[in-house]
Amino acid sequence: MAEAEVSPLTTHVLNTSDGVPGAKMALSLHRLDSSLMVWTMMSVGTTNEDGRCPGLVTREAFTPGMYKLRFETGSYWESLGHASFYPYVEVVFTISDPAQKFHLPLLMSRFSYSTYKGS
């Protein structure tokens, strides 16, 4: 992952059941190859103690297109000794102006989740 510069895409995972950051959650960023209609993995990471994953993508690699951020929620809950209804969460989004900064939080419990486009 690109950690030397600030990523144009950031995320923050919040465990709303316990009111704490979603620390140590594996995640991956993918980009859709529109000619082949297949996803290409761009980076993998793990959230830090604050539930954030810095360095997801470089500005150069962040071009217009369709992306997905996959959060391994099932493994996260299993590590806490709980079952989860969702084995993973995939958030698919389109970037038309990569010069902007994008923040994509995930608020989750074992049986629900929500997300939104932040800045």
N, C-alpha and C positions, 0 to 999 in steps of 0.2 A: 504494500500500500504506500501511497505517496504521503509521507509525513513531513517533508521539508517545507512544503507550502500549505497554506490554508485551502482545504478542499472547497470547491464551489457547491458541493452537496454535503449536508450534515444530517445527522439523525440523533434522536434522543429517545431511549426506551424507558417507559415508566410503568412499574408494576403497581397498578391502581388498587389491587386487592390488599396489599400490605403498605401502600403509601411510600414506596421506596424506588430508587432507580433500578432498572432492569440490568444489573451488572452481570458480566461474564456470559452474555448471550452471543452465540455465533450468528453471523449474518454474511450475506454475499450480495454484490451488485452485479447486474447483468444488463447487457444492451442487446436489443433485437436487431438482427441482420435482416433488414426488410426485403432483400432480394431472395434470401433462402427461407425466411420466416422461421429462424431458429435463434435461440438465445445464446449469447456468448458471455461467459463469466469474465468480468473485468477485475474484480478484487474480492477478497474475503477478509473478514476481521472479527473481532470480539469486542463487545462493549466494555468500557472501563468501569470503575467503581461508581462513576456518576451516570452510567447508562448511555454514554456517548461513544462514538467510534470515529475518532479523527482520521483524516487522510484517506477517505474513501476513493477519491479519484482526483487526478490532476486536472487543471484547467485545460491543458492541451488535449487530453483524452475525452473531455466532456463536451461532446459535439451534439448538434440537434439530432433528436431521435427519440425512440421509445426505450424506456429503462424499467427494470424492476429491482426492488430491494426485497430480498428474502430473509426473513427473521426466523430462526430455529426455535420457536416458542415451546414446542413439545419437550425438547432436550432441556431447555431452561427450567421449566416447571418440574421435570423429572429430577433435576439436580437439587431441587428444593424439597423433594419427597412428595410431590403432588402429581396427579394425573391432569391432563389438559385435553379439552375438546378439540383444539386446533394443533395439529402436529407441526405446522409452520404457518406463517403469514407472508403472503407475497403482495406487495404494493406496486402496481404498475402505473407508470406516469410518463407523460410526454414532455420533452424539453424542446422548446422552439427558440429560446434566446439563452444560450449557455453563458452569456456574459453576466447574467443575474446570479445571485446567491439563492440556493434553495435549501430549506430546512424541512425534513420529513419526520416528524415525531410519531412514535407508536405508543399509544396508551392501551394497556392490556390487563386482563385478568385471565383466569383459567377458562372462562366461558364467553368472553367477549373481547373485542378490540375496536379501536377507532384510530384514525389518522387524519391529518390535514396538511395543507401546504402552508408552511410558515416562511419566515424570511430571516 
